[in-house]
Amino acid sequence: MHLLIPAAGSGSRMKAGKNKLLLNLNGESILYWTLKAVFLSEKVSWVGIIGQPYDKSEIIDSIKEFSDKTCWINGGNTRQESVRNGVNNLPNNATKVLIHDGARCLIKPELIDKCFTELEENDAVISAVKVIDTIKVVNENRIIKETPNRNFLWAAQTPQGFLVTQLKKAHQQAKENSWDVTDDASLFELLKWPVKIIEGNSTNIKITSPIDLKIASLFLSNSQS
C-alpha cells in the first residue's frame, strides 16, 4: 500500500526558524521517528515525502537509513497544494493511499495497518479521537452561541486514507472552485462523499509547539525504556 507524508510546512507556530520536522527529538529528527513507525507497518510498501526543494538535502540527511526507501516529491505553497502534488505523483499502480502528517511522530504502526484494512471496505477513512472537552461555538465577539453535543464530536488526526481516483477528483474540484481546507477529508465532505471515522489514540499528537516537543520526548523515552 502507498503512503504520502506532507513535510513541506514552515513550522511558523513552532518558531524554530526552519522546517519543524528537522528539529531534534531524542537524538533524531521528528520526521525520522515518523518514518520509523511507518516502516514498522505490515502493509506499507511505498512511501512518498512531500517537501520543499530547499529542504530536500537536510531532510534526506535527517532520515538516515530511510532515505533509500522513500520517494521525494516537491511540495506546493500550501498543505493542500502539496498533497495534490503528492497524489499526482503516485506510482501508476496506486489505487489507495494514506496521507499522514510528518509531525505526528508518535503514530503506532498498528493504527496505520488498521486504516489500510478499513480502506479495503470504504472509499475514505480517517483516524480520529472522541472529543472529551466541552466545545463552545462563539461569534466574532467571543460570545457563546451554542454548545454542540460532544457525543457527535471527533478530533481529526491522520492517517487519512482514500481511493486514489476519488482523491484526485476531489483535489481537482478544490482547485477549480478555490476551496481551501485543512485536511483531505474536508474535500470529501464538501462533495458529500462519505468518510468513515477510525478510532485512533490520544498519543497520536501533532507537534506544533515547543510543549508538544517535550510531550513527544517523554513518550518516546518511555517507549524505549
Secondary structure by P-SEA (a helix, b strand, c coil): cbbbbbcccccccccccccccccccccccaaaaaaaaaaacccccbbbbbbbccaaaaaaaaaccccccbbbbbbcccaaaaaaaaaaaccccccbbbbbbcccccccaaaaaaaaaaaaaccbbbbbbcccccccccccccccccccccccbbbbbccccccaaaaaaaaaaaaaaccccccaaaaaaaacbbbbbccccccccccccaaaaaaaaaaaaaaac
